[in-house]
Amino acid sequence: MTEWSEFRPQQKLLDSKFDGYRLTLEPLAQYTLKFDDNIHVQKDVELINDLYSYNGLKGFKSLNKLYMNNNDLYFIDQMHSIQQINLSSDQSLSHLQQPINVYQLPKNSLNGSMFFLTNSLVCLCDGRSKIFILNTNNSKWKLLYEEDFEESVTSPIRILHAISHEGYLHVILGFIQTDCHLLWVTFSIGSSNEIKLTRKRILNGKKWPDFVAIEANGQGLYITAEGLYKFKFDSLIEIKPEEIPKEPVLEKIESPLHYVWSQSHSTIEIEIDSNTNDSQQWSVIIESDHLKCSMNDTVLIDAKLSDNIDPKESSYVITKDKNNQLIITLHKTNIGSFWNEVFKEGQTISGDIKTGNIPEINNTNNDDDDDEVKQPYNSQQLEECDQYANETDTFLVRFDGDTHRITHQALIYNQILFTKLDPPLLCIRHDVDGLIWQINSITSNEQAPWNHEATLNAFGYVQASKQNRKFLSTPSDYSYALISDISTHLYLYKQQAPASNLAGSSLRNRKTGKLVESIAKQHMISLENHDEILGIITTNERAYILTDNQLFVISI
């Protein structure tokens, strides 16, 4: 059963008194490594024909081409070689060594991608149909396993996420085949490091996902995308058709009689006229979710109510006037709720809404419970265009890898600012802020699948003004946020820090005169060349920026 979850921010992580960023001219140390003339970072794959589409551009353009593992940087060059920039040695940042070729992908590779499984294992993809698992302990990487998925995928493909957990490797590959497809492959690692493909799973959806992450324990899969993905294939467990619950049916009883109904904030009132002066024998049975009404042993209503009521507080009255009228008053369990209709399943005579004035329902202490509520609309009168459609809404869902069912689901109302995979997280706009939501591994039914980890103050506001933005990122301690333009310019937003480190000095607000204990700073950074920025990595102490033939290191 799918559990609907919400993004509920922690109030203690929100700063309602945040006073904005102060532009500072304090310089940040910047170091540069220019590559040899024969080394150039690989370009984006050329999209042709049907791939030149929204999904193709989103899935294979403007990708981050800089990777990090064990504090060393990696990128793939135009000759399909894996280049390593050694940062682990004691060498000064101003004297970095040239990149070293640690592995060569096949010459017919299309557009390579990689993901580090552990400190010593990496998964490579040639962009066509092959993936390679390698050991990275030596200066030249050693090939451990190679698999060709030519029968399952259509090029181009790329790695979206990969993990290692308790002797198993899980890899997600993304590709386009009319719709968007995700290939989830699982490998086992034996005692002598032999690797074997043990399982293949395929999901598809209409739109390329904004975020895909395998749960750290390998049991679940998180996907953020417009519309919902579905499992289409599993080599290990048969995919059972989803059981569609039967729609409740409300049958009409043919009768010259009909009912009218109205509601207040606490009651539902149903009126039935016998349309005769003769005395009638009425029978009414009121239950918490069901109502049965008969006249002279003829059933008029035998149906399930739209919501629960309190049968002890509910009642009915038979008037002896010329219409011989039955009036049933039902007391709502959920006081203040609106009912779109009285009955949802069973059989009834025809009925109409009794129009009237809408009372003030926001005052729950209103003693005039007899005021009628004019029904805002009847759900049975909705047309197809009025129905809730999920194909254009963005969801974050968690799939169980074995049952193929969605276990947790949430609708994302606001803009996704950026995502990261180490650890898996999403930054979603909330008012003017950017909230960091970290993905969890589900170990119990009570555990939340994601939690509010940190807040980037006013980041949703400041990034909106950067029309040429390409990459957005934050380090693991969330001490700053970085925005890069397509080229040349970067904007660094440091979160709250002590206003002054000088003893006896103080900073006061010019308008209020209050002492300012902390201040948030904005740095504007310009690179020395105007080449396109092809990748960024942010750590707690540094930011790394990759262009076509140059690496920039900025000390924070």
Beta strands, then each sheet from edge to edge (+ up, - down):
strand 1: 3-4
strand 2: 21-23
strand 3: 30-34
strand 4: 67-69
strand 5: 72-76
strand 6: 81-85
strand 7: 100-104
strand 8: 113-116
strand 9: 121-125
strand 10: 130-135
strand 11: 142-148
strand 12: 157-165
strand 13: 168-176
strand 14: 180-189
strand 15: 195-205
strand 16: 211-214
strand 17: 220-226
strand 18: 230-234
strand 19: 250-252
strand 20: 259-263
strand 21: 267-273
strand 22: 282-286
strand 23: 290-295
strand 24: 298-305
strand 25: 309-318
strand 26: 325-332
strand 27: 343-348
strand 28: 351-353
strand 29: 394-400
strand 30: 406-412
strand 31: 416-421
strand 32: 424-430
strand 33: 433-439
strand 34: 450-456
strand 35: 469-473
strand 36: 480-485
strand 37: 489-498
strand 38: 518-526
strand 39: 535-538
strand 40: 542-546
strand 41: 550-555
sheet 1: 1+ 30+ 29- 17+ 16-
sheet 2: 2+ 38+ 37- 36+ 35-
sheet 3: 3+ 41- 40+ 39-
sheet 4: 4+ 5- 6+ 7-
sheet 5: 8+ 9- 10+ 11-
sheet 6: 12+ 13- 14+ 15- 18+
sheet 7: 19+ 27+ 24- 23+ 22-
sheet 8: 25+ 26- 21+ 20- 28-
sheet 9: 31+ 32- 33+ 34-
end
